[in-house]
């Protein structure tokens, strides 16, 4: 996202728009999330702990940074913690929520020749505008969530040109749906990466990750924490129970007021008789 900073130039105050680490929010009508992500209660409190993805047939944990409490803290980088690939794999593999276990990190397919087949325009496993899903083949669960489900666009167009505008407003993670703590930028120049569960085949010192700030999919060192490495957990299939709509307090108030008016009308009729 972006924020305004007020700078003084001579006697004038000039608003300068800068990129800043801020969380995006839900954007109705962008992507398919309103119909394809179905809220699921895993703990019996009628609160959305996860979202069943009807297209990918997986369940996403609703908190995109639920590992925060167990993350290796790097205060001088970001208070939200940092996870090596091994720590992220361990966290997801040992996660238990409401009795549901067997969580994992999102999947991706290494297509073409082994390793990064880089492209700005897309259609490959690495770079920008990466393959998402075709028929029954899912190429990247995170890229599909980013591009298709949430309707976000990356830094580069499918023609390979830099997209005009401001990161977090015109491109990048502009829509997070109803996920919480879905992050893109830590500082104006330091991005957040979300780990996949796949190692980088040509050199297993690296593993694959997705960058929500610009929609990129690349390989990164498993242990280098100079950027922000996070994880979101995924479960196969549809788990939990559907979250039922709870009327807002204003709805209860209107209902009570309506019942009161009905009672008053009946009383007046009785008196008239």
C-alpha positions in Angstrom: 0.0 0.0 0.0 1.0 3.6 0.0 0.9 6.6 2.4 1.3 10.3 2.1 4.2 12.0 3.7 4.2 15.8 4.1 7.4 17.5 3.1 8.3 21.2 3.6 9.9 22.8 0.5 10.6 26.5 1.3 7.4 27.9 2.7 5.1 25.3 1.1 4.0 21.9 2.4 4.0 19.3 -0.4 2.3 15.9 -0.1 4.6 13.2 -1.4 3.1 9.8 -2.1 5.5 7.0 -1.0 5.3 3.3 -0.7 5.0 2.1 2.9 4.5 -1.2 4.7 0.7 -1.3 5.2 -1.8 -4.1 4.8 -4.3 -4.1 1.9 -7.9 -5.0 2.4 -10.9 -6.6 0.7 -12.0 -5.1 -2.7 -15.5 -6.2 -3.7 -15.8 -7.1 -7.4 -12.0 -7.7 -7.9 -11.2 -11.4 -8.5 -13.5 -14.3 -7.7 -12.9 -14.4 -3.9 -16.4 -13.5 -2.9 -17.8 -16.6 -4.4 -14.8 -19.0 -4.5 -13.5 -18.6 -1.0 -16.0 -20.0 1.5 -15.5 -19.2 5.2 -14.9 -22.2 7.4 -15.1 -22.5 11.2 -12.5 -24.9 12.6 -12.8 -24.3 16.3 -16.6 -24.2 16.9 -17.0 -20.5 17.5 -18.6 -19.6 14.2 -15.6 -17.5 13.2 -13.8 -17.9 9.9 -10.5 -19.7 10.7 -10.0 -20.7 7.1 -11.4 -20.4 3.6 -12.3 -23.3 1.3 -11.1 -22.6 -2.2 -13.7 -24.1 -4.5 -11.5 -23.9 -7.5 -8.3 -25.4 -6.1 -10.1 -27.7 -3.7 -7.9 -26.7 -0.8 -8.5 -24.8 2.4 -6.4 -21.7 3.2 -5.7 -20.7 6.7 -7.4 -17.3 7.2 -4.4 -15.8 9.0 -1.6 -15.3 6.4 0.9 -14.8 9.2 -0.3 -17.2 11.8 3.3 -18.4 12.4 4.1 -15.0 13.9 4.3 -16.2 17.5 6.9 -18.9 16.5 8.9 -16.9 14.0 12.5 -16.0 14.5 12.5 -12.4 15.4 14.7 -9.9 13.5 13.8 -6.6 15.2 16.0 -4.4 13.0 14.2 -5.7 9.9 10.6 -6.1 11.0 8.8 -6.8 14.2 6.6 -9.5 12.5 9.3 -12.1 12.5 11.1 -14.1 9.9 11.0 -17.8 8.9 13.7 -19.9 7.2 12.3 -22.4 4.7 13.0 -25.2 7.2 11.2 -23.4 10.0 8.2 -22.7 7.7 8.0 -26.3 6.7 8.1 -27.5 10.3 5.5 -24.9 11.4 3.0 -26.0 8.8 3.7 -29.7 9.2 3.1 -29.5 13.0 0.1 -27.1 12.9 -3.0 -28.3 14.6 -6.1 -26.1 14.7 -9.4 -27.3 16.1 -8.2 -30.9 15.8 -7.3 -30.5 12.1 -3.7 -31.5 11.3 -1.8 -32.4 8.1 -1.3 -28.8 7.0 1.3 -27.9 4.4 2.8 -25.0 2.6 1.4 -24.1 -0.9 2.5 -26.0 -3.9 4.0 -25.0 -7.3 5.1 -27.0 -10.3 8.6 -26.6 -11.8 7.7 -26.6 -15.5 9.9 -26.7 -18.6 13.6 -27.4 -17.8 14.4 -27.9 -14.2 14.9 -24.6 -12.4 13.8 -21.0 -13.2 12.5 -20.5 -16.7 12.4 -16.7 -16.3 9.8 -14.5 -18.0 8.4 -11.0 -17.5 5.5 -11.7 -19.8 4.5 -15.0 -18.1 3.6 -18.5 -19.1 6.4 -20.1 -17.1 7.2 -21.2 -13.6 9.5 -18.2 -12.7 9.5 -14.5 -13.0 6.2 -12.6 -13.4 2.7 -13.5 -14.5 3.5 -17.1 -13.7 1.3 -20.0 -14.7 -1.6 -20.5 -12.3 -4.0 -23.3 -13.4 -5.0 -25.0 -16.6 -7.7 -27.6 -16.6 -7.0 -30.0 -13.7 -3.3 -28.9 -13.5 -2.5 -26.4 -10.8 0.9 -24.8 -11.5 1.0 -22.4 -8.5 -1.4 -22.2 -5.7 -0.1 -18.8 -4.5 0.0 -17.3 -8.0 -3.6 -18.5 -8.5 -4.7 -17.0 -5.2 -2.9 -13.7 -6.1 -3.9 -13.3 -9.7 -7.2 -15.2 -10.2 -8.9 -15.4 -6.8 -8.0 -12.0 -5.5 -7.7 -10.4 -8.9 -4.3 -8.7 -8.3 -1.9 -7.7 -11.1 1.9 -7.8 -10.9 4.5 -5.2 -11.7 4.8 -6.4 -15.3 2.1 -6.7 -17.9 1.7 -9.8 -20.0 3.5 -7.9 -22.7 6.6 -7.7 -20.4 6.3 -4.0 -19.9 6.5 -2.3 -16.5 3.0 -1.5 -15.3 2.5 2.3 -14.7 1.4 3.5 -11.3 2.2 2.9 -7.7 2.9 -0.4 -6.0 0.1 -1.4 -3.6 -2.3 0.9 -5.4 -2.1 0.2 -9.1 -0.4 -3.2 -8.9 0.8 -5.7 -6.3 -1.2 -6.8 -3.3 -4.1 -4.4 -3.6 -6.8 -7.0 -2.6 -6.4 -9.4 0.3 -10.1 -10.6 0.4 -11.0 -11.5 4.0 -7.5 -12.9 4.8 -5.8 -11.3 7.8 -2.2 -10.3 8.1 -1.5 -10.8 4.3 1.6 -8.7 3.9 3.6 -7.3 0.9 6.1 -4.6 2.0 8.1 -4.2 5.2 9.8 -1.0 4.1 9.5 0.8 0.8 12.3 -1.3 -0.6 12.0 -4.6 1.4 9.4 -7.1 0.3 7.8 -10.0 2.0 8.1 -13.5 0.4 5.8 -16.4 1.0 7.4 -19.9 0.9 6.2 -22.7 -1.2 6.8 -26.3 -0.1 9.1 -27.1 -3.0 12.9 -26.9 -3.1 14.7 -25.5 -6.1 15.7 -28.7 -7.9 19.0 -27.5 -9.6 20.3 -26.3 -6.2 18.5 -27.3 -3.0 20.2 -24.5 -1.1 17.3 -22.6 -2.5 13.5 -23.0 -2.3 10.6 -21.4 -4.3 8.7 -18.4 -2.9 6.1 -15.9 -4.1 6.4 -12.1 -3.8 3.0 -10.4 -3.3 4.5 -6.9 -3.6 5.1 -7.3 -7.4 3.5 -10.7 -8.2 6.9 -12.4 -8.8 7.7 -16.1 -8.3 11.4 -16.9 -7.7 13.8 -19.1 -5.8 15.5 -17.8 -2.6 18.0 -19.0 -0.1 16.4 -21.2 2.5 18.3 -19.6 5.3 18.9 -16.0 4.2 16.6 -13.8 6.3 17.6 -10.4 4.8 14.1 -10.2 3.3 10.9 -11.1 5.1 10.1 -14.8 4.7 6.6 -15.8 5.9 4.3 -18.8 5.4 0.6 -19.4 4.9 -0.8 -22.9 5.6 -2.9 -24.9 3.3 -5.0 -28.1 3.9 -6.2 -30.5 1.2 -9.9 -30.5 0.5 -12.7 -28.9 2.4 -12.5 -29.0 6.2 -14.4 -27.4 9.0 -18.0 -26.2 8.9 -19.5 -23.3 7.0 -19.7 -20.0 9.0 -23.3 -18.9 9.4 -24.2 -15.2 9.1 -24.7 -13.5 12.4 -27.0 -10.5 12.3 -25.4 -7.1 13.1 -26.5 -5.3 16.4 -28.4 -2.8 14.2 -30.4 -5.7 12.7 -31.4 -6.9 16.2 -32.4 -3.4 17.1 -34.6 -3.0 14.0 -36.2 -6.4 14.7 -37.0 -5.5 18.3 -38.4 -2.1 17.2 -40.5 -3.9 14.6 -41.9 -6.3 17.1 -42.7 -3.4 19.4 -44.7 -1.6 16.7 -46.6 -4.8 16.0 -47.4 -5.2 19.7 -48.5 -1.6 19.9 -50.8 -2.0 16.8 -52.4 -5.1 18.3 -53.0 -3.3 21.6 -54.6 -0.3 19.9 -56.9 -2.7 18.0 -57.9 -4.4 21.3 -58.6 -1.0 22.9 -60.7 0.0 19.9 -62.9 -3.0 20.3 
